[in-house]
Amino acid sequence: MQAISVQPPVRVGRPGHSIILRPDDLMFSGSLAEIPQPVNLAGPRSVSGASLRNGSVVDELLDRFATAYPGGDRRAIASQWSKWLFHAWLSPTIAVMVLDGYSLPRQSADWGMRFTPDGRPERLWLSSTTVPVRRQPVDRLLAQLVCEELDDVVATLARHSGASVNVFWSNAGNLVEHVLTRLAEHPVTCADRLAQARAFLEAPRLAGRRNRLYRPVVYRVDEGSIEPQRLRRVCCIRYRLDELDYCENCPLACRSGKPAGEGR
């Protein structure tokens, strides 16, 4: 992961109901240093949160990202793109939820995504003037994220790529589980909120509907092994791109002699 340059502080909320995300505090350091620091300027290559539900915008972004994989399977391209999206969007969102009990801004005009010139999601941008944010139980915050935001974005990606929604939900769940693992190593993590977040991933249903983030990974101990192997429950299909190998957590790696790769 590339080093993150120092950005101005990001104020979320109004005085009295705000949180400050600064690159020099403990939030994005140590085990969370890989998380892209949100910024408070949209920038020239940015879209709003609402635009991530717009099929024509998503098509344009995927087309730009696809230039790195000439002739590649659009389903796999969209899956790879979604991993970068979830890394930039969900990583800081989950970290703030568990560390401070806050939700980052959720109104479509108050947040969005910055992109690199080749269309890769780079980091979250937040408005500096938003509605107040208050502490809530982490399981409630996660339910809102899944049902009110992720659901629409995943559906849009599936419609405009041809990939199953299960692929994108798996990518999101894999990222969330990874961030929670990193949070367990962070010095200022709230143990109670971390436990709530982990319990959320163990709940098969949310208010009568399927929890799409339910158990996204499994840990398997093979005979003769000491450390458990972390495996995704659903393949991300990146192997369909000639430029990439199977990922190191792929549940299908045993079906081929092709070596497992690292990274996204």
DATA-V183913 format. One record per residue. N is the residue number from 0. PHI is phi in whole degrees, -180 to 180 (999 if undefined). OMEGA is omega in radians with two decimals (* if undefined). NEAR is the number of other ideal C-beta (glycine too) atoms within 10 Angstrom. Layout:
n=N phi=PHI omega=OMEGA near=NEAR
n=N phi=PHI omega=OMEGA near=NEAR
This chain:
n=0 phi=999 omega=-3.11 near=10
n=1 phi=-69 omega=3.10 near=6
n=2 phi=-63 omega=-3.10 near=5
n=3 phi=-99 omega=-3.14 near=16
n=4 phi=-72 omega=-3.13 near=8
n=5 phi=-68 omega=-3.12 near=8
n=6 phi=-118 omega=3.06 near=16
n=7 phi=-62 omega=3.09 near=11
n=8 phi=-59 omega=3.10 near=13
n=9 phi=-108 omega=3.10 near=23
n=10 phi=-97 omega=3.14 near=18
n=11 phi=-114 omega=3.14 near=26
n=12 phi=102 omega=3.14 near=19
n=13 phi=-99 omega=3.10 near=12
n=14 phi=-52 omega=-3.10 near=7
n=15 phi=94 omega=3.13 near=6
n=16 phi=-138 omega=-3.05 near=14
n=17 phi=-126 omega=3.00 near=15
n=18 phi=-126 omega=-3.13 near=18
n=19 phi=-113 omega=3.06 near=11
n=20 phi=-104 omega=-3.08 near=24
n=21 phi=-121 omega=3.14 near=15
n=22 phi=-69 omega=-3.10 near=17
n=23 phi=-102 omega=3.12 near=9
n=24 phi=-97 omega=-3.06 near=11
n=25 phi=-80 omega=-2.99 near=12
n=26 phi=-59 omega=-3.09 near=21
n=27 phi=-108 omega=3.12 near=23
n=28 phi=-138 omega=3.11 near=14
n=29 phi=58 omega=-3.10 near=12
n=30 phi=-68 omega=3.12 near=15
n=31 phi=-106 omega=-3.08 near=20
n=32 phi=-64 omega=-3.13 near=12
n=33 phi=-77 omega=-3.10 near=13
n=34 phi=-76 omega=3.10 near=24
n=35 phi=-64 omega=-3.13 near=21
n=36 phi=-72 omega=3.07 near=18
n=37 phi=-62 omega=3.11 near=24
n=38 phi=-125 omega=-3.11 near=22
n=39 phi=-109 omega=3.05 near=16
n=40 phi=-129 omega=-3.10 near=14
n=41 phi=-66 omega=3.14 near=16
n=42 phi=84 omega=-3.04 near=13
n=43 phi=-74 omega=-3.12 near=8
n=44 phi=-115 omega=-3.06 near=15
n=45 phi=-133 omega=3.00 near=16
n=46 phi=-133 omega=3.11 near=19
n=47 phi=-81 omega=3.09 near=19
n=48 phi=-59 omega=3.14 near=21
n=49 phi=-64 omega=-3.10 near=14
n=50 phi=-68 omega=3.11 near=17
n=51 phi=-71 omega=3.05 near=22
n=52 phi=-101 omega=-3.10 near=17
n=53 phi=-93 omega=-3.06 near=15
n=54 phi=-59 omega=-3.12 near=12
n=55 phi=-67 omega=3.09 near=9
n=56 phi=-67 omega=3.13 near=16
n=57 phi=-63 omega=3.09 near=22
n=58 phi=-58 omega=-3.13 near=15
n=59 phi=-63 omega=3.14 near=14
n=60 phi=-66 omega=3.12 near=24
n=61 phi=-66 omega=3.10 near=19
n=62 phi=-61 omega=3.13 near=12
n=63 phi=-66 omega=3.14 near=17
n=64 phi=-67 omega=-3.08 near=20
n=65 phi=-68 omega=-3.14 near=19
n=66 phi=-64 omega=3.09 near=11
n=67 phi=-78 omega=-3.11 near=15
n=68 phi=-132 omega=-3.05 near=18
n=69 phi=-56 omega=3.12 near=8
n=70 phi=72 omega=-3.06 near=7
n=71 phi=-75 omega=3.11 near=17
n=72 phi=-64 omega=-3.07 near=19
n=73 phi=-63 omega=3.12 near=17
n=74 phi=-64 omega=3.14 near=17
n=75 phi=-71 omega=3.10 near=22
n=76 phi=-62 omega=3.13 near=23
n=77 phi=-65 omega=3.10 near=26
n=78 phi=-63 omega=3.11 near=25
n=79 phi=-62 omega=3.13 near=25
n=80 phi=-62 omega=-3.12 near=25
n=81 phi=-65 omega=3.11 near=28
n=82 phi=-63 omega=3.09 near=22
n=83 phi=-67 omega=3.11 near=20
n=84 phi=-61 omega=-3.10 near=26
n=85 phi=-68 omega=3.09 near=26
n=86 phi=-63 omega=-3.10 near=23
n=87 phi=-74 omega=-3.06 near=22
n=88 phi=-92 omega=-3.01 near=28
n=89 phi=-79 omega=-3.09 near=23
n=90 phi=-58 omega=3.11 near=23
n=91 phi=-68 omega=3.13 near=24
n=92 phi=-63 omega=3.14 near=26
n=93 phi=-68 omega=-3.13 near=26
n=94 phi=-61 omega=-3.14 near=22
n=95 phi=-66 omega=3.12 near=21
n=96 phi=-58 omega=-3.04 near=29
n=97 phi=-78 omega=-3.10 near=27
n=98 phi=-74 omega=-3.02 near=20
n=99 phi=-121 omega=-3.13 near=16
n=100 phi=78 omega=-3.13 near=19
n=101 phi=-106 omega=2.92 near=21
n=102 phi=-102 omega=3.00 near=21
n=103 phi=-69 omega=-3.10 near=25
n=104 phi=-51 omega=-3.07 near=21
n=105 phi=-119 omega=3.06 near=17
n=106 phi=-70 omega=-2.99 near=12
n=107 phi=-61 omega=-3.14 near=14
n=108 phi=-83 omega=-3.03 near=11
n=109 phi=-99 omega=3.12 near=18
n=110 phi=-153 omega=3.11 near=24
n=111 phi=-174 omega=-3.05 near=22
n=112 phi=-130 omega=2.98 near=23
n=113 phi=-92 omega=-3.11 near=21
n=114 phi=-129 omega=3.01 near=22
n=115 phi=-77 omega=3.13 near=13
n=116 phi=-58 omega=-3.13 near=9
n=117 phi=-92 omega=3.03 near=11
n=118 phi=88 omega=3.13 near=19
n=119 phi=-82 omega=3.06 near=20
n=120 phi=-57 omega=-3.00 near=23
n=121 phi=-112 omega=-3.13 near=22
n=122 phi=-164 omega=3.14 near=22
n=123 phi=-80 omega=2.95 near=26
n=124 phi=-115 omega=-3.10 near=22
n=125 phi=-126 omega=3.04 near=20
n=126 phi=-69 omega=3.14 near=19
n=127 phi=-83 omega=3.10 near=14
n=128 phi=-128 omega=-3.05 near=11
n=129 phi=-136 omega=3.03 near=20
n=130 phi=-68 omega=3.14 near=13
n=131 phi=-59 omega=3.04 near=11
n=132 phi=-119 omega=-3.11 near=20
n=133 phi=-128 omega=3.12 near=9
n=134 phi=-64 omega=3.07 near=14
n=135 phi=-141 omega=3.04 near=13
n=136 phi=-58 omega=-3.07 near=14
n=137 phi=-63 omega=-3.13 near=23
n=138 phi=-63 omega=3.08 near=16
n=139 phi=-69 omega=3.11 near=13
n=140 phi=-63 omega=3.13 near=25
n=141 phi=-67 omega=3.11 near=26
n=142 phi=-63 omega=3.10 near=18
n=143 phi=-64 omega=3.14 near=14
n=144 phi=-61 omega=-3.11 near=22
n=145 phi=-70 omega=-2.99 near=22
n=146 phi=-81 omega=-3.01 near=15
n=147 phi=-108 omega=-3.10 near=10
n=148 phi=-127 omega=-3.10 near=19
n=149 phi=-61 omega=-3.09 near=22
n=150 phi=-54 omega=-3.12 near=16
n=151 phi=-69 omega=-3.12 near=14
n=152 phi=-66 omega=3.12 near=19
n=153 phi=-63 omega=3.14 near=21
n=154 phi=-62 omega=3.12 near=14
n=155 phi=-64 omega=3.13 near=19
n=156 phi=-61 omega=-3.13 near=25
n=157 phi=-64 omega=-3.13 near=19
n=158 phi=-63 omega=-3.01 near=13
n=159 phi=-102 omega=3.06 near=18
n=160 phi=-130 omega=-3.08 near=22
n=161 phi=88 omega=3.11 near=10
n=162 phi=-80 omega=3.12 near=23
n=163 phi=-67 omega=3.04 near=14
n=164 phi=-60 omega=-3.13 near=14
n=165 phi=-62 omega=3.12 near=14
n=166 phi=-64 omega=-3.09 near=23
n=167 phi=-71 omega=3.07 near=28
n=168 phi=-64 omega=3.10 near=23
n=169 phi=-65 omega=3.09 near=24
n=170 phi=-61 omega=3.12 near=31
n=171 phi=-66 omega=-3.13 near=24
n=172 phi=-65 omega=3.09 near=25
n=173 phi=-60 omega=3.13 near=22
n=174 phi=-67 omega=-3.13 near=22
n=175 phi=-61 omega=3.14 near=25
n=176 phi=-62 omega=3.11 near=20
n=177 phi=-64 omega=3.14 near=20
n=178 phi=-64 omega=3.11 near=25
n=179 phi=-63 omega=3.08 near=18
n=180 phi=-64 omega=3.11 near=13
n=181 phi=-69 omega=3.11 near=19
n=182 phi=-63 omega=3.13 near=22
n=183 phi=-63 omega=-3.13 near=13
n=184 phi=-99 omega=-3.05 near=10
n=185 phi=-88 omega=-3.01 near=19
n=186 phi=-68 omega=-3.09 near=8
n=187 phi=-112 omega=3.11 near=13
n=188 phi=-67 omega=3.06 near=18
n=189 phi=-82 omega=-3.07 near=17
n=190 phi=-61 omega=-3.12 near=9
n=191 phi=-65 omega=-3.13 near=12
n=192 phi=-69 omega=3.08 near=20
n=193 phi=-63 omega=3.11 near=18
n=194 phi=-62 omega=3.09 near=12
n=195 phi=-62 omega=-3.12 near=19
n=196 phi=-65 omega=3.12 near=22
n=197 phi=-67 omega=3.10 near=16
n=198 phi=-64 omega=3.11 near=12
n=199 phi=-60 omega=3.14 near=22
n=200 phi=-70 omega=3.12 near=17
n=201 phi=-99 omega=-3.12 near=9
n=202 phi=-93 omega=-3.09 near=14
n=203 phi=-70 omega=-3.09 near=8
n=204 phi=-134 omega=3.10 near=9
n=205 phi=-125 omega=3.09 near=17
n=206 phi=47 omega=3.07 near=7
n=207 phi=89 omega=3.12 near=5
n=208 phi=-118 omega=-3.10 near=11
n=209 phi=-65 omega=3.02 near=11
n=210 phi=-86 omega=-3.07 near=20
n=211 phi=-69 omega=3.10 near=19
n=212 phi=-100 omega=-3.09 near=23
n=213 phi=-66 omega=3.05 near=16
n=214 phi=41 omega=-3.10 near=13
n=215 phi=-72 omega=3.13 near=20
n=216 phi=-134 omega=3.03 near=20
n=217 phi=-127 omega=3.09 near=13
n=218 phi=-116 omega=-3.05 near=9
n=219 phi=-115 omega=3.08 near=11
n=220 phi=-106 omega=3.13 near=10
n=221 phi=-83 omega=3.12 near=9
n=222 phi=-60 omega=-3.13 near=4
n=223 phi=89 omega=-3.14 near=5
n=224 phi=-95 omega=3.09 near=9
n=225 phi=-99 omega=-3.13 near=6
n=226 phi=-92 omega=3.08 near=8
n=227 phi=-67 omega=3.11 near=11
n=228 phi=-95 omega=3.13 near=13
n=229 phi=-84 omega=-3.11 near=15
n=230 phi=-129 omega=2.99 near=17
n=231 phi=-68 omega=3.07 near=20
n=232 phi=-83 omega=3.14 near=15
n=233 phi=-127 omega=-3.13 near=18
n=234 phi=-68 omega=3.14 near=21
n=235 phi=-86 omega=3.10 near=26
n=236 phi=60 omega=3.10 near=22
n=237 phi=-66 omega=3.13 near=24
n=238 phi=-63 omega=3.11 near=21
n=239 phi=-73 omega=3.08 near=18
n=240 phi=-98 omega=-3.08 near=18
n=241 phi=-61 omega=-3.06 near=11
n=242 phi=-75 omega=-3.02 near=11
n=243 phi=-123 omega=3.02 near=19
n=244 phi=-94 omega=2.96 near=17
n=245 phi=-63 omega=3.10 near=20
n=246 phi=-76 omega=-3.06 near=21
n=247 phi=-68 omega=3.12 near=15
n=248 phi=-108 omega=-3.02 near=19
n=249 phi=-71 omega=3.09 near=21
n=250 phi=-76 omega=-3.10 near=18
n=251 phi=-102 omega=-3.02 near=17
n=252 phi=-58 omega=-3.10 near=20
n=253 phi=-70 omega=-3.09 near=10
n=254 phi=-87 omega=-3.08 near=11
n=255 phi=-146 omega=3.07 near=12
n=256 phi=-82 omega=3.13 near=6
n=257 phi=-66 omega=-3.05 near=13
n=258 phi=-68 omega=3.08 near=9
n=259 phi=-76 omega=-3.14 near=15
n=260 phi=-103 omega=3.13 near=15
n=261 phi=-110 omega=3.05 near=8
n=262 phi=81 omega=-3.09 near=10
n=263 phi=-79 omega=* near=19
